[in-house]
Amino acid sequence: MTEALRFLFGGRARRRWIHLILGGALAVPYTLVGSVIVGPFTGVDNVFGSLPLQLGSFALGLPIAAVTSLFPLTRPLEVGAARALCGVEADLLAHGPARTRAERRRTAGWFTLHLGLGGIVSGMSLALPPFAVALIVLPLLSWLRGTPHGVPEFLDHPWAQALSAVAGLAMLPALAACAAGCGTLLARWAPALLGPTPEDRLAAAETRAADLAVRNRLARELHDSVGHALSAVTLQASAARRVLDTDPEFVREALAAIEDTTRRTVGELDAVLGVLRDGDGPGTAPAPTLAADLDGLLRRTRAGGQRVTASVGTDPAALPPLVSREAYRIVQEGLSNALKHSGEPVGLRISTADGHLEITVENPLGARPAPRPGGGHGLRGIADRVRLLGGTSHAGASDGTWCLRVRLPLKGSA
């Protein structure tokens, strides 16, 4: 019972009723145009004095409304009304004017349906309530019987009076049910007639996928660059504090490494944030690569007292730029994990075999700290980078050693 009352008289039903009344108001000028045609054709001066001629004028005005709906602003206005009054979700409706012939036809169909149902419900809303009230109260007005405009004589019978009141009372919920049904019909047809085409949905999905890819790339870049820098700076500062009084030379080297690390990280952060602005514009630092920045990465890592042995069996300058850039981030994250987990010495091997670049980072497990809330994104970022390049990766512990192995294809990496 509650659901039925909400369907007939709830807030959504009232808004849809307003939407139908709006359609009826839009149908009025088209009905007037139709009456100009129907009047001379039938030879009747007052078309609105006859209900059949009124309906004929209304029916003749609907095709005219369909033609005028081809104007560009029709669909945006109807979409806004359907979203606000019919309760249709914005994602199910198209944006902007109709561009193709199919979209214009669907817009014309919606506009005609809106005005047609709106005209019918508006006429019923104007005529039925006063007629229903008259049926309810007329049997009570006995003094009208026998007058020239009085009630029919059959209302003298008690059964007729009761039936008249019941019919009047039933007309009001019937009107509400008709309006609610028409509003529900329009809401269900809105996505089909005003919604985006399959091509529009595909384009929107591609746009969302591209945005998500950019966000994932930003997350990986920020995690790898800033996360590694913070880990390195923390270890460098800790090592410098321990030997502050006994080895000033090491302290100076550590402070210089901290300065170099932070300066370089600020440049990398500017490069990442450039994606959020207008792309890689002037003054934006280039992304680090294995060819140009591997030596600096090893030097900054060792400045914190970490023992790192590196074996590079290939010329990094001969690598494709994309592979060189992603390989640098993978090596950076592998070293960062070793720093966090306090396992040393760290062994790094970079070589090429069978058309692939192979990267291996190994270190003893050591005393692994408790996981941080929200941590564990580094290996996921490495897996994402490797997957995008069509390579393979494996990370795990074996015989007291943590090992990260990555293979990246050198050909086909665009």
N, C-alpha and C positions, 0 to 999 in steps of 0.2 A: 504493500500500500504506500509506504513511504517513497519507494523508488518510482511508483507511478505518479505520485504528486510532484516529485522532483522533475520527472520527465515533462510534465505538463506545465508546471508553474515555477520551476527552479530558475536560478539566475541565468544559466546557459540557454534555457528555453526562452526567457524574456529577451535576451540579446539576439537570438536568432529570429524572434518575432519582429524586433526592430529592423533587422536586416531585410526581412520580407516586406515590411512597410516601406522601407527605403526603395526596394525594387518596385513596389506599386506606385510610389511617387514618381520614379523615373519613367514608368509606363504611361503616365498621364499625357505628356505632350505627344507621344506616338499614337495614343488613342484619339486625341484631337485631330491629328493628321488623318487617321483612318476614318473619322467621322466626316471629314471634308470630302472624302471619296465616296463613302456609303450614302451620304445624304442625297447628292444629285443622282446617284445611280438608282436609288429607290424612290426618288421623288418626295421624300419626307423632309420637312423643314426642321423639325425638332427630333434629331436622332436619339437624344438622351431621354426622350419620353417613352421609348420602347426598349425593354430589356433585350430582346433578340438583336435589335440594331446596335445597342451598346456593346453586346458581346461580339457582334460582327466587326465593329470598329476596333475593338480591342484586339481581335484576332488578326485583323489586317495591319495593325500597327506593329505587331511582333516581327514580321519580316523586315520592316523598315528599321526597327531597332537592331536587328542582326547586321544590317548593312552599315549602320553608323558605328557599330562596335569595332569596326576595322581600323579606327583611328588609334594611333600608337598609345595614347594615355589611358585607353580603356582598361587594358589588363592590369597595369600598376594600381589603378584606383580600385578595381574589383578585388585584386589580391589583398590590398590593405583592408577593405571592408570584410572580406571573408576571414582574414586572420583575426581581426579585432572583434567581430560580432558572431561569426560562426564557430569560433574556437578551433580553427584549423592550424596545426603547427606550421611555423614558418618554413621549416625544412622541406615540407611537402609541397610548397608553392614556389612558382618561378619568380624571378626578379627581373624587372625591366619590361619594356614593351615587347610584343610579339614580333619576331623577326621572320620566321618562315611561314609559308602558306599553311602548313598544318597547324602551327600555333595560332594563326589568325582564325582558322576555322574553329578550333576548340574554344577560343575566346568568344567567338560569335555564338557558339552553342551555349556556353555558360551565361552570357549576357541575356540571351533569349530566355533561357530557363529561369534565371533570376527574376526577370521582369514578368514572365508569364505566371510563375507561382506567386510572386509578390503582388501582382495585380489581383489575382483570385483571392488571396488571403486578406489583402487590404479591403476589397469589396465586402467580403464576409465580415471583417472586423467593423465596418461602418454600418452594415445592415442588420446583422444578427442580434447584437446586444439590445438595441431598442425594441426589435420585434419580440425577442424573448421576454423582455420586461413587460411588454404589452400583453403577451399571452398569460403571464403570471398574474397580473393585476386586473385584467379585464373582467374575469368572472366575479371579482369582488365589487365591481362598480355596477350594481343593479340599476341605478338611475339612468344608465345609458341605454338600457333596453327600450326599444320602441322609438328611439330618436332616429332621424334620417341617417346619421352616421354611427349608429349604435352597433352593439355586438349582435351576431346572428342569434336567431331565436333558439337554435339547438343548444346554446349554452345554458338554457333554463334547466336542462337535465343535470342532475348532480354528477353523473359519470362524465359528461362532456366538460364540466368545469374542472374536475379533477384531472382529466386527461390533458386539458389545455395547460394547467399549471405544471404538470409533469413534463410536457413537451417543451415549455419555456425554460424550465430548469435544466433539461438535458441539452439544450442548444448551446449553453455556455461552455460546459466541458467538451462538447463536440467541436466547438470552434477552437478551443485550446489544443485539442488533440490534432486537429487538422493543421494548425500552425506549427506545432511541435514536429509532426510528421514531415511537413514540407521543409522545415529548417534542418531536420536530420538528413533528408534527401540531398539538400544543397551541400551540407557539410561532407557527405560521403562522395559527392560528385566533384567537389572542388579540386582535390588532388589530381583527378583524371583530366579535368578540363583546364585547370589553371596551373597544374604542376609542371615541373621541368620535363623535357623530353629525355629519352635514354641517353642521347648525346650530351645533354646538359648534366645529367647525373654522372656520366663517365668523366666529364671535364672537372666537375666538382670533386669527385673521388681522387682524380689525379692531382688536383691542387692540394687537397688535404694530405695525400701521401707525400707530396713534395715538401709541404710545411713540416710534416712529422720527420722527414729525413733531415731537414735543416736543423730541427730541434735536437734530434739525436746526435747529429754531428757536433753541434755546439756543446752538448753535454759531454761528449767524449773528449773534445778538445779542452774544455775547462777542467775536467777531471784529471786528464793526463798532464797538462802543463802546470796548472796551479797546484794540484795534489802532489806531484813530484817535487815541485819547488818547495812547498811547505815541509815535506818530509826531509829533503836535503838540508834546508836551512835549520830545521830543528836539530838534526844530528850534528851539523857543523857548529852550531852554537853550543850544544851540549859538550862536544869534544873540546872546544875552545875554553869553556868554563872549567873543565877538569884540569887543564894544564896551564891555566892563566898565570900562575906564579912560577912555573918551572920551565916553560917552553914558550917564551914570547914570540919567537919566530913562527911557530905553528899557529899561534893565535892570530898573528897578522895575516897569514895565509888563509886561515878560516874566515876571518872577517872580509878579506878580499873576495873569497869565493861566495860568501853570503851577499855581498854587494853585487857581484856579477850575476848571481842567480836571480836575485830580485829584479835587477834591471832587465835581464833577458825575459823574465816572466811577465813583466809589465808590457814589454813589446809583443809577446805572444798573446797576452790578454787583449791588447789593442787589435791584433789581427783577428781574433775570434769575434770581438764586439763589432768589428767592421762588417761582418756578415749581417748583424742586426741593423746596421745603418744603411748605407748605400753601396754595399759591396766593398771590394778592395780598392778604395780610393787612394789618392795621393797621401803619402805619409804613413800608410798602414804597413806595419812590419810584415815581411814575408813569412810564410809558415816554415818552421825548421825542417831540414832534411837530413838524411843519413850522410849524404856526401859532404855537406857544409858544416854540420853541427855535432857529429859523433864525438870528435876529440874533445870539444868543450863539455859535452855531457859527461864523458868519463872523468875529465879533470874536476868538474864540480862535485861529482859523486865521491871521488877519492879525497877531496878536500875535507870531508867530514870524518876522515879516519877509516872509511870503508875500504877494504882490500878488494879490488876488482881486477881480474885478469881478462884481457880482451884478445881474441884471435879473429882477425878479419882476413878471410881468404879470398876476397874479391875486391874489385875497385868500386867503391860506392858511387863514384862519379859516372860510372857506366850504367847505373840502374835507371830505369824509367822514372821520371819525376814523381808520379803518383806513388809508385812502390817505395821510392826513397823517402817520401814524406810519411807514409803510413808506417814504414819499417822503423823510422825514428821514434814515432809515438809508441810502437810496440816495445822497442828496446827501453824507452824511457819508463814505461809502466812496469816492465819486468824488473828493472833496477829499483824502481820505487817500492815494489813489493818486497824486494830483498832488504831494503832499508827499514821498512816497517817491521819486518819479522826478525830482524837482528840476527840474520844468518850470514856468516862470512867464513871464508872468502867467497866472492861471487864470480862465477865463470861465465863469460859471454863469448859465444862463437857465432860468426856470421860468414856464410859461404854460399856458393851457388852450385847446384847439381841438377841435372836433367831439366834444365829450363826453369828452375825454381830458385828463389832466394830462401835459404834456410837460416833461421834464427833460433839459438838455444841459450837460455839463461838458467843457470843452476846455482843453488846455494844450499847449505845445510839448513835443516828446519829450524834449529835454534829454539829459543823460548818465544813462542808465538803469543802475542798479546790477545786479550779478549776482543772479540769483534765489536766494532763500533756500530751504534744504531745508524742504519742507512748505508753501511759500508758494503763492500763486495762488488762495486761497480767496475773496478779496473779490469778484471778478467772478462766480464761481460762486454766491456768496450773493446777489448782485444778481439774477442770472438766476432763482434760486429764488423770491425775493420777487416778481419781476415775473410769473413763471409762475403763482404761487398767486393773484394778482389778475387773471389773464387778460390781461395786457398783453404788450408786446414790448420787447426791449432789443437794443442793438447796441453793441459796443465794439471799437475798432480804430484803427490808425494810417493817416493819409492826408495826403500832402504835408507831412510833418514835424510833424503835429499829432495828438495823441491825443485821441479824441473818444468820449464815452459818451452815448448817446441812449436815453432810456427813455420809453415811453408807457403810462400807466396809465388804465384806464377808471374814470370817476367814478360810473357807474351800475352797480348790481348788485354793488357791493363791500360785502359784509356782514361 
